[in-house]
Amino acid sequence: MSAFDKSDPAVRATYDRLLLRVRRIGPVVAEEKNTSIHLKSRAAFAGVHPLKSRLDLNIVSAAPIADPRVVKREQISPSRYHNLVALSSPRDVDAQLVDWLKTAYELVS
């Protein structure tokens, strides 16, 4: 069983581009669960949740990311936040998103 079993092909293509771009930042382990994938260096810096027509990406940060692309922000500890970004196509994996992921990667490394 794969986390992508119920997803459209574009969702998998978006994930593939995301993983390609994230692995340029540094060593990354993609730890697949039943319904999600944790992207980890020393610890998880992002969570990927494949849905039918999009990926929900949770990015770890030290402060909330103030941008319209972030559809939900949740404080998970005094110094950590989850920032939810919905990705509909590989084009959504752009320089801004990669910058947020790089900051998250450095935060947990």
N, C-alpha and C positions, 0 to 999 in steps of 0.2 A: 504494500500500500504506500502510495506517495502522497505528499502534501498537495500535489497538483492534479490528483485524479479527477476532481470536479471542475477544474479550471479550463478556460479557453486557451488555445495555443498562444495568444498574445501575452497572457499572464506568464507563461513559462519563458517566452522570449524576453520579457521585461526582467525577470529574475536572472536569466543568463547574462544580460548586459550589466545588471547590478553587481553580480558576483565578479564579473570580469573587471569592472572598474574598481571595486573594493579591493581586489587582490593586488592591484597596482599600489595600494597604500602600504601594504606589508603582509606578512603571513596571516592568513585567515582560515579558520576552520568553520565549515558550514555544517552545523549539527542538526540534522533533520529529525523532527518529531512527527507525530501523526498528522497534525494540522498546521504546523509552523516549522520555521527554520531559525535557529539562533546563529548569528554571525559572531564569532569569538576570536579574540587575540588571547590575552590572559584571562579575560572575562568577556561576557557578552556585551557588545556595544550596539547591537541592532537585532531586532526581531522581525522576521518576514512572515506574513500571514496571507497565503494565497487564497483568494476568493474566486468566485465564478468569473468575474470580468475585470478584476483588478488585484493588485497587491496592496496590502496594508503594511506599511513599514514603520516600526517603532524605533526611533533613534534616541539613544541615551545622551543626556547632556547635563552640565552642571547648573544650567539656568534654562528657563523655558525659551524655546526658539520663537521669536516674534516675527512671523511671516504668514501671509495668507494661505500658503500651501500646507501649513500645519493645521490640521482640522481638529486636533485634540491634544491637550497638554495635561500631563498628570504628574504630580510630585510624588515620587515613590520613596524618598527619604529626604532628610534635611538638605542634602547636597546633590540629589539626583532627580532627573525628570525623564519621562518618556514623552516623546513628541511624535504624534501619528501623522504620517504623510501617505496619501492614497496615490498609487502609481497605476496609470491606465495603459501606458504603452512604453516601449523602450526609450522613446524620446524624453520621457519624464526623468530619466536617469541622466541629469545634466550636471554642469560644473557646480552649481549651487548645492545640489543634493550631495554630490561627492565631497564637497567642502564640509558639510555637516557631518558626514560619515567619518571623514578624516579626523575631525575634532573629537568625535565620539571614540574612535579607535585610540587616539592619543590619551584620552581621559582614562581609559581602563588598562592601558599598557604600562 
